[in-house]
């Protein structure tokens, strides 16, 4: 089934003119999901569809007929990752059989915001189980409940993770846009690997309440879309201060509900953009694409500072993992304890036990080493945890991104987002051989990060990353949009069985 890659704005125009209804749009996307995800290329990116979707779409159509539209997302089908609570007949499981059957008692805050904006929550996307924080040799895009998600550009290649289903499904035009989540790379990597736009916002811009956690010092939701404009629309709809998440206090003053107003084709003119050379790696194919991107930025009249190295970008990997282990145990226990009692697990310890007892179904390819290590940690009052967290924030903020931007008086930094997708390997796990670093400094600092398509290597997408200090989403959206509009690098996937080595 051929379906145009309609943007959110185009879908609104078609509904306003009467050419399409929200119900008809939902039907078209559901048919495409059935064909492309479950029958044709078998992407396996959508874990569950909302059984009430058409009924909700009809209600939204009636609102439109009555002259009421809630905004840019009214009637627009959106999918959310399966670690985000939805209070409906869909499950929230983080891809784990341990939570199979779990129906959330209420919507996650960002889902509530999306529904308020008129978005139609069409379904849930598959993910790397437990957001890729279970085993050391994990396979991105695989979950015991949802199976394996594949990359639409080459079906034997990884969709990255943990927001694998969101990335693959957006790229394949199975719906308009998606909400993913990230702790370190889980929005940015699948966005770039599937040739789309991903925004990892400032920590606290979006609420985390109702999202199955890894670590509160780094976790955030964020939009994934085919265009910067669509990602900006989705980001604005999800923002808001939430009394259940203290980190969102800053969002009350610094958050914006309409990021689309920062879409400016001339947005790079006069902007000081620093090239984080020490994070860019050495892959000649990636560097060639990156150098071309820099020339584009110069043509768009950006002031390029090269190099503008980020200090200490590689000095906190061990302590980052320590913090994640401590916070995973504390945060997951808190989430599971809040469940209504009908679920089979209510603590990390019980999840580990369930996995061991059902290892033939849950752990056929890799284990649960991260869970076991997390279970052995002490409380968040432990000196080791506090020292590690303090070190991470110092090295990534004041002595990292802040230092680079202050030294060179920058508006943003750029780096290649990553390399082409690797081959799926269920025997050995992920085999990422990229030598660049794009995600960890911004993820650990809690700073915003946007990736935009930048080119292709053997037909596989790669992206360019823009990142900056906290609350700089407006500037980053402006820069990313100007770059996107000048280049239009993204092209539709072809669902090839393997990479095109002649591309």
Secondary structure, DSSP 8 states (H G I E B T S, - for coil): -------HHHHHHHHHHTS--HHHHHHHHHHHIIIIIIISS----EEEE-TTHHHHHHHHHHHHHTT---STTTT-EEEEETTB--SSSS---TT-GGGTT---SS--HHHHHHHHTT-EEEEEE--SHHHH-S-TT--TTEETTTEE-EETTEEEEE--SSSHHHHHHHHTTSSSEEEEEESSSTTHHHHHHTT-EEEE--BTTB--TTB--S-TTT-EEEEEESSHHHHHHHHHHH---BTTBGGGHHHHHH--S-GGGG--TTTTTT-EEEE-GGGS---HHHHHHHHHHHHHHHHTT-EEES----TTTTS-HHHHHHHHHHHHHHHHHHHHHTS-S-SS--SHHHHHHHHHHTHHHH-SS---HHHHHHHT---TT-HHHHHHHHHHHHHHIIIIIHHHHHHHT-SEEEEE------B--TTT----------SHHHHHHT--EEEEEEEEETTEEEEEEEE-STT-HHHHHHHHHHHHHHH--------BSS--TT-
